[in-house]
Amino acid sequence: MNLDREILEPFILNAIAEDIGDGDHTSLSTIPAGQLGKAKLLIKDSGILAGIAVALEIFKTIDSKLSVEVLINDGQTVNYGDIAFYVSGSVHSILKAERLVLNTMQRMSGIASKTNRIVKILEGTGTQVLDTRKTTPGLRYFEKMSVKIGGGVNHRFGLYDMILIKDNHVDYAGGIANAIKSAQNYLTINQITIPVEIEVRSLLELSQVIEIGGVDRILLDNFDFLALREAVEQINGVYITEASGGITEENVLDYAHCGVDYVSMGALTHSVRSLDMSLKAVNP
């Protein structure tokens, strides 16, 4: 997996500084300097593994002499008792890396696992699941990477790679027509080429968007199933459709059966349960 080093390296260095400070005094006081050892990443749950590529970079940053034998890669299914990798080398270095590797991989694997469950539910429907910007500050890159590992689709990464006109934008702009026309003028004047999506809250707002045009995608927010099916029929494939608002693992299939192209779920990242795993010493 290709990693964005401009994001990855500062993240690792900041996380190390946060955790280690002026030294791991527990390890320094209990384990002789230079002692060599081996540890295993033990899976204690079932799901999709994510974060191996990041873990390798963490180990390398902390101690380039650490050796990692990867047994299970990102995107593969894991079950209780599986061993994802072995790491060998300085015991002090292994223990410095332990918590950062676990914190990163547990959260990433939880997101990938949640996403993968949704993807499997949606199989055969033609609907795909999108993530959102409801991510942990500073961790968006890793959380969105986890969604992709789980088989989901990344929505916009931030406020800069798509125009998404939401309810507040519409209200502040003085209506849908003003918002769309202003967005189009802005793109033209600044010579920017990015997609334009607009959120609608009712069939009435939808009819206004269809009349005006000038967008690439329509976000149907908090529509009930009857209205959502009607909206998809009115759009008739002219625009990409996305449903959002109150979509869960339990009802996502009902939304898909309304015919939308995408469902967006903040729950993929904002309230996911981490996958349980531990880094355990391996006795010689």
Beta strands, then each sheet from edge to edge (+ up, - down):
strand 1: 36-43
strand 2: 47-48
strand 3: 67-70
strand 4: 77-78
strand 5: 83-90
strand 6: 128-130
strand 7: 163-165
strand 8: 196-200
strand 9: 217-221
strand 10: 240-244
strand 11: 262-264
strand 12: 277-282
sheet 1: 3+ 5- 1+ 12-
sheet 2: 2+ 4-
sheet 3: 6+ 11+ 10+ 9+ 8+ 7+
end
